[in-house]
Amino acid sequence: MTALRVLVCEDSRVYAAALRLMLEYDGDIKVVAICATAEEAIAALPSLQPDLVTMDVELPSLDGLQAVEQIMSAQPLPILVLSAHLGAGNDKAAAALAAGALEALAKEDLDLRERAGAAGTAFRHRVKVLSRARVIRHPRARLGGSPSGRPGGGPAAPRRASVIGICGSTGGPHILACILDQLPADYPIPILIVQHIAAGFTEGLARWLDQSAPLSVGIAADGMRAARGAWIAPEGAHLKLAATGWLALDRHTVAGRHRPSGDVLLGSIATAAGRVGVGVVLSGMGRDGAVGAAAIRSSGGLAIAQDEESSAVYGMPKAAIDLGVDLVLSPGGITAHLLGLIHAPLPGAR
């Protein structure tokens, strides 16, 4: 079996050496190069042809975010971001995800000394899965995709919507960034978001999206009203919508593998909004969101899944499609459809 080829971009020689030992422990991953600068890594890509790049965020000269942007615009391939900063610095890691990196992990959560343990095995498995993910040229170029995903028919008449729920996992942040980039600041329909992401990065993603998107983006809070803007579920809490239009956070209920859960969010939208609820399932591993999207469709609302061609990982969208959605769309098609919705109040709002 051909070994998986990984290029490590890391300016700490000690960390890079330990990461190499971790990756090569089982013998089926080969680190083909360790580059101390982003410029060196970018220059080596054409000749080395790695299957995956690990990218430090803080690098001398060209930083990790700029490197991700350049790689994804010129020679796209799977990128795993490793960040040592979980304060304000993790905004760069979040921005790298929005620019096309598949995943970000905190260095402090990865014990490179435990190569033979469960954590080391899980990390190497994650690297192998990410290396097989489909990646596309700079994500914003995908916005020109066909807006039509309605099988056997022309465009539908404009629909009324009171709230939009979006869930995604691996590959989701940059599609989410593409969608939010195209919605105007006065977009009237509240957007509630569950994005599976490593611990420590949710707030950075929200901050970066708030700075880059026209409309307001923030972290959802317990007891707040679902208002104009995009609201991301905080780490470790399910986000739910009540029929009255208020949001609730649940930090205790176990529902599948994830908290926050896309199924929980979309299921609450199905119950609270009925025919004026919208659910969108973006790229990601697993099945989260499929049951919730089916519930929205059963309640008369609109269920949308990202198409296979643009999904880095087709697991979540495919699971939703298998259970039944109304539309299968490219990121551009999703954006066009959201822009065509007509805002309507929640049936039970007061």
RALIN-V250728 format. One record per backbone hydrogen bond with DSSP energy under -0.5 kcal/mol. NH is the residue of the N-H (numbers start at 0). CO is the residue of the C=O. Records with the same first field share a line. If there is no record, write none. Layout:
NH->CO  CO
This chain:
3->27
5->3  29
6->51
7->5  32
8->6  53
9->7  34
12->10
15->11
16->12
17->13
18->14
19->15
20->16
21->17
22->18
23->19
24->21
26->23
29->3
31->5  29
32->5
34->7
37->61
40->36
41->37
42->38
43->39
44->40
47->43
48->44
50->4
51->4
52->77
53->6
54->79
55->8
56->81
58->56
63->56
66->62
67->63
68->64
69->65
70->66
71->67
72->68
73->69
74->70
77->50
79->52
80->78  102
81->54
82->104
85->83
89->86
90->87
91->88
92->88
93->89
94->90
95->91
96->92
97->93
98->94
99->96
100->95
101->78
102->78
104->80
106->82
108->105
109->106
110->108
111->109
113->110
114->112
119->113
120->116
121->117
122->118
123->119
124->120
125->121
126->122
127->123
128->124
129->125
130->126
131->127  128
132->129
133->311
137->71
140->137
141->138
142->139
143->140
144->141
148->146
150->148
152->149
160->341
161->275
162->275
163->189
164->277
165->191
166->279
167->193
168->282
170->101
171->168
172->168
174->170
175->171
176->172
177->173
178->174
179->175
180->176
181->177  178
182->179
186->183
189->161  187
190->228
191->163
192->230
193->165
195->167
200->197
204->200
205->201
206->202
207->203
208->204
209->205
210->206
211->207
212->208
213->179
217->229
219->231
222->246
223->220
225->244
226->224
229->215
230->190
231->217
232->192
235->258
236->233
237->249
239->237  247
241->245
244->241
246->223
247->239
249->237
250->248
254->252
257->254
264->260
265->261
266->262
267->263
268->264
269->265
270->266
271->267
272->268
273->268  269
275->272
276->273
277->162
278->301
279->164
280->303
281->166  279
283->312
289->286
292->288
293->289
294->290
295->291
296->292
297->293
298->294
299->296
300->295
301->276
302->300
303->278
304->326
305->280
306->328
310->306  307
315->283
317->313
318->314
319->315
320->316
321->317
322->318
323->319
325->302
326->302
327->148
328->304
329->145
331->141
333->329
334->330
335->331
336->332
337->333
338->334
339->335
340->337
341->158
342->340
343->160
348->345
349->243
